[in-house]
């Protein structure tokens, strides 16, 4: 029982180390956005994608610390980076399609 608790704690700790934010591809109010708001949301999605790519770089202090002290956390962070980048790109694509539908 004690081993299971330790493993669960380590897993939760490593999952919490994942840095980039994964955005939802489709928001509940996306269809109600104006053209200006859609452009703003696309810029945010692109910013999240850029932040995810920046988190991938090995000269990042968070990645160096993970590599030195907690290698499994580094692996989870890299997996989260890919997930965050793909979600941000998919969100930007979704919002661009909405802009085309509204003839913005």
N, C-alpha and C positions, 0 to 999 in steps of 0.2 A: 504494500500500500504506500509505503514511504517513497519507493522508487517511482511509482506512478505520479505521485504528487510533485516530486522533483522534476520529472520529465514534463509534466503539464505546466509547471511554473516556468521552466526554461523555454518551452514553446511559446507561451504567452509573452514572455520577455522578448524573445527574438521577433515575434510578430509585431510587437509595439515599436521595434527599432526601424521598421520600414518607413522611409522618409517621404517620398513624394505622395501627394494627394491624388487618389483615384476619383475622378469625377463621374457623375451619372451621365450616360450618353444622351438620354432623353429626359428632359425636365417636365414637371407637371404643367407648367404654364408656358411652354415654348411657343405654342400656337398663338398665344395672345400677345406676344412681344411685337413692338413696333420695329420698323426697319433700323432705327437708331439703336434700339436695345439689342436687336439681333447682332448688329455689328460689334457692340460692346461685349456681348457674350462670346462671340467668335474670338475677339482679342483675348479674353480671359482664358478660353480653351487653348489658344496658341501659347499663352504664357505658362499654363500648366504643363503643356508638352515640353516647352523649353526648360522649365524647372526639373522635369523628370529626366531629361537628357543631361542636365548639369549634375544631377545627383548620381549619375552613372560614372562620372569621372573619378579616377582613383586618387587624385590629389585632394579630394574632398576630405576634410578632417574627420567627418563622421565615418567614411569608408575606411580610413586608415585605422581609426580606433576599433572598428568592427573587425578588421583583418588581424589586428594585433591581439585583441582580447576575446573576441567572440565570433569566430569564423561562421557558424551557422546563421548568425544575424546578418552577415554580409550576403550570404546566398539569398536569404529572404528579401533583403533590400533590393538586390538586383532583379529578382522576380517581380517585385512590386514596381520597380522602375519601368519594366517593360509593360506591365499591366496599365500603369498610369499614362504612359505615352500613347498606347493604343486607344485608351478610353478618351483621352483629350483629342486625339486626331479624329476619332469617330464622332465626337460631339461637334467639333468644328464642321465636319462634313454634313452632319444632320442639320445644323443651323444654316449652312449655306444652301441646302435644299429648301429650307423654309423661306429663305430670302428670295430664291428663284420663284417659288410659288406665289409670293406676295409682290413680285415684279419690283423689287427694290433696286 
